Amino acid sequence: MMPARQLFLTLLCAVSAALAPAAWAQSKSADATYVPQRGQAGKDVIWIPTPQGLIDKMLEVTRVGSDDLVYDLGAGDGIIAITAAGRHGARAVGIEYNPQMADYARRKVAEAGLSNKVSIITGDIFKEDFSAATVVTLYLYPDLNMRLRPSILAMKPGTRVVSHAFTMGDWEPDETVSDQSARAFYWMVPAQIEGEWTLNGLEGMPVNLSFRQSFQQIGGMATIQGVSQPLVGARLRGDELSFKMSLPDRQLVSFTGRVKASTISGTLNTPSANLSAEARRK
């Protein structure tokens, strides 16, 4: 005859085995009916959804199109990624730390019929790789924006970034958009050009360029045949660079070009001709 304790354990195991499928089904049912609550706590932030009107403005200012890959950092219910794909034809990836919220976002993606264009990753925005993005969207606290800022500034020049409500410290936004009482800030990741360059393209007159840079704000000097003068109207937008400079005969010439690593390739527009020109970092 089986001892009482052993009999009890055997019966307990049998009951647990019988109830396990029902418990699993109940858990799945609970997940399927999960609905996020405004103001609910998350890992680093509380969840407040971005208004649809502001989402539309955010995607307009970043000029999202079918060639873009949008990463939404802290995707919440997935609405930004869904809008980027559904209304603008982009591919989109949302990164969400809360597994229940990520599952909820995936259901919303499926309901919108966008599973072929939108992915929701359950992950940590500080660990996941979003470097392939052409557009990054955020709704995080200022300290989190600042933690992400070095990674964003290291992205490909021209990457567009937009943040609901909060800025990036002393990195001034290129534009601000608003919808009713909600506001968002837009930046374009600038190329890194600070330092000394040699520009060739003017016959017999190499130009020494010296750039100063604070994010997208730039200035500098051009030295030709030993004479230095400040650059005029220097502008950097992503990888696009333009400025004007005076030649020794006081003619004003303009340069427009693109930055690629240690090379700037473009055109010098003089009063008599348009000349191909290239600058190399010293």
C-alpha positions in Angstrom: 0.0 0.0 0.0 1.4 3.5 -1.0 2.3 5.7 2.0 0.0 8.7 2.6 2.7 11.3 1.8 3.6 9.6 -1.5 -0.1 9.2 -2.4 -0.7 12.9 -1.8 2.3 13.9 -4.0 1.1 11.6 -6.8 -2.4 13.0 -6.7 -1.0 16.6 -6.7 1.1 15.9 -9.8 -1.8 14.4 -11.6 -4.1 17.4 -10.8 -1.3 19.8 -11.9 -0.8 18.0 -15.1 -4.6 18.0 -15.8 -4.9 21.7 -15.0 -1.7 22.9 -16.9 -3.4 23.1 -20.4 -6.2 25.1 -18.9 -3.9 27.5 -17.1 -1.8 27.9 -20.3 -5.0 28.6 -22.3 -6.1 31.1 -19.6 -2.7 32.9 -19.8 -2.8 33.1 -23.6 -6.3 34.4 -23.3 -5.2 37.1 -20.8 -2.4 38.1 -23.2 -4.8 38.3 -26.1 -7.0 40.7 -24.2 -4.2 42.8 -22.8 -4.8 46.5 -23.4 -2.2 49.1 -22.3 -3.3 51.8 -19.9 -2.3 55.4 -20.3 0.3 56.3 -17.6 1.3 52.7 -16.9 4.8 52.2 -15.7 7.5 50.9 -18.0 11.2 50.2 -17.6 12.4 53.8 -17.8 9.3 55.7 -18.7 5.5 55.7 -18.3 3.4 55.1 -21.4 1.7 58.1 -22.8 0.6 57.6 -26.5 1.7 60.1 -29.1 -1.4 61.8 -30.6 -2.1 60.8 -34.2 -2.0 64.4 -35.3 1.6 64.8 -34.0 2.6 61.5 -35.5 1.5 62.7 -38.9 3.6 65.9 -38.4 6.6 63.9 -37.2 6.6 61.7 -40.3 6.0 64.7 -42.6 8.9 66.7 -41.2 11.2 63.7 -41.6 9.9 63.2 -45.2 9.3 59.5 -44.6 8.8 57.6 -47.9 8.8 54.1 -49.4 12.6 53.9 -49.4 13.0 54.5 -45.7 13.6 52.2 -42.8 12.0 53.7 -39.7 13.0 52.7 -36.2 10.7 53.7 -33.3 12.6 53.5 -30.0 10.1 52.6 -27.3 7.4 51.5 -29.7 4.5 51.2 -27.2 1.4 50.2 -29.1 3.2 50.4 -32.4 1.2 53.2 -33.8 4.2 55.2 -35.2 5.6 52.2 -37.0 2.1 51.3 -38.3 1.5 54.9 -39.6 5.0 55.0 -41.2 4.2 51.8 -43.1 0.5 52.3 -43.8 0.5 55.9 -44.8 4.0 56.4 -46.1 5.0 53.0 -47.5 8.1 52.7 -45.3 9.5 49.6 -43.7 9.4 50.1 -39.9 10.7 48.4 -36.8 9.5 49.1 -33.3 11.6 48.3 -30.2 9.6 47.7 -27.1 10.9 46.4 -23.7 7.5 45.3 -22.2 6.7 41.8 -23.7 2.9 42.3 -23.2 3.1 45.7 -24.9 5.2 44.3 -27.7 2.7 41.5 -28.3 -0.2 44.0 -28.2 1.7 46.1 -30.9 2.2 42.9 -33.0 -1.6 42.3 -32.9 -2.2 45.9 -34.0 0.3 45.4 -36.9 -1.5 42.2 -37.9 -4.9 43.9 -37.7 -3.6 46.7 -40.0 -2.4 44.0 -42.5 1.1 45.3 -42.3 3.0 42.3 -41.0 5.1 42.2 -44.2 6.3 45.8 -43.6 6.4 46.3 -39.8 8.3 44.3 -37.2 8.1 44.7 -33.4 11.1 43.6 -31.4 10.9 42.8 -27.7 14.1 44.4 -26.6 16.1 47.1 -24.9 16.7 50.3 -27.0 20.2 50.6 -25.4 21.2 47.1 -26.6 19.4 46.6 -29.9 21.1 47.7 -33.1 19.2 50.4 -35.0 22.1 51.8 -37.0 20.5 50.8 -40.3 17.6 53.3 -39.8 17.2 56.2 -42.1 14.6 57.7 -39.7 14.5 57.4 -35.9 11.5 58.3 -33.8 11.5 58.8 -30.0 9.3 59.6 -27.1 11.6 59.3 -24.1 12.7 61.4 -21.2 15.5 63.9 -21.7 18.1 61.8 -19.8 17.3 58.8 -22.1 17.6 61.0 -25.2 21.0 62.1 -24.0 22.1 58.5 -23.4 21.1 57.7 -26.9 22.6 60.9 -28.4 26.2 59.5 -29.0 24.8 56.5 -30.9 22.5 58.7 -33.0 25.3 61.1 -33.8 27.5 58.2 -34.9 24.8 57.1 -37.5 25.1 57.8 -41.2 25.0 61.6 -41.9 21.6 62.5 -43.2 19.7 60.2 -40.9 16.6 62.0 -39.7 15.6 62.0 -36.1 12.4 63.3 -34.4 11.5 63.3 -30.8 8.1 63.9 -29.2 8.3 66.5 -26.4 11.9 66.3 -25.4 15.1 67.7 -26.9 18.8 66.5 -27.1 20.4 69.0 -24.7 22.6 71.5 -26.5 22.1 69.8 -29.9 19.6 72.4 -31.3 16.8 71.0 -33.4 16.7 71.9 -37.1 12.9 72.3 -36.9 10.0 72.1 -34.4 6.6 70.9 -35.3 3.4 70.9 -33.2 -0.2 69.7 -33.2 -2.5 71.4 -30.7 -0.5 71.3 -27.4 1.9 68.5 -28.5 5.3 69.3 -29.8 8.2 67.4 -31.5 11.8 68.3 -32.4 13.6 67.3 -35.6 17.3 66.9 -36.4 19.4 65.6 -39.2 22.5 63.8 -38.2 25.4 66.0 -39.4 28.7 64.8 -41.0 31.8 65.4 -39.0 33.9 68.0 -40.8 35.7 69.8 -38.0 39.4 70.2 -38.7 41.8 70.9 -41.6 41.1 70.1 -45.3 42.9 70.7 -48.6 40.5 71.6 -51.5 41.7 71.1 -55.1 39.9 72.3 -58.2 41.0 75.9 -58.7 43.9 75.7 -61.2 47.2 76.3 -59.4 45.5 77.4 -56.2 45.0 74.7 -53.6 42.8 76.0 -50.8 43.4 75.2 -47.1 40.1 74.9 -45.3 39.7 75.0 -41.6 36.3 74.1 -40.2 34.8 74.7 -36.7 31.8 72.6 -35.8 29.1 72.4 -33.2 26.7 69.7 -34.4 25.2 71.1 -37.6 26.4 74.7 -36.9 29.7 75.3 -38.8 32.1 78.1 -39.6 35.7 78.3 -40.9 38.4 79.9 -42.8 39.8 79.6 -46.3 43.5 80.2 -47.0 44.6 80.8 -50.6 48.1 81.8 -51.5 48.8 82.7 -47.8 45.8 84.9 -47.5 43.1 83.8 -45.0 39.5 84.9 -45.0 36.3 83.6 -43.3 33.9 81.4 -45.1 30.6 83.0 -46.0 27.3 81.3 -45.5 28.8 78.0 -44.5 26.0 75.4 -44.1 25.9 71.7 -43.2 22.8 69.7 -43.6 23.5 66.0 -43.1 26.3 65.2 -45.6 25.5 68.3 -47.8 28.0 71.1 -47.4 28.0 74.6 -49.0 29.9 77.8 -48.5 31.3 80.8 -50.3 34.9 82.2 -50.3 36.8 85.0 -51.8 39.7 84.5 -54.3 42.9 86.6 -54.2 41.4 88.8 -57.0 38.3 89.3 -54.7 36.0 87.2 -56.9 33.4 85.3 -54.8 33.1 81.6 -55.6 30.7 79.1 -54.1 31.1 75.5 -53.3 28.5 72.8 -52.9 29.3 69.1 -52.2 28.8 66.0 -50.2 30.9 64.7 -47.3 32.0 61.0 -47.4 34.3 60.1 -44.6 37.6 62.0 -45.3 36.6 63.3 -48.7 34.3 66.1 -49.8 33.4 66.0 -53.5 31.5 68.8 -55.2 31.5 71.8 -57.5 33.1 75.2 -57.4 31.0 77.8 -59.1 33.1 80.7 -60.4 32.0 83.7 -62.5 33.5 81.9 -65.6 33.0 78.2 -65.0 31.7 75.4 -62.9 34.7 73.3 -61.8 34.8 69.8 -60.2 36.5 70.0 -56.9 37.5 67.7 -54.1 38.7 68.3 -50.5 40.6 65.8 -48.5 41.1 65.8 -44.7 44.7 66.5 -43.7 
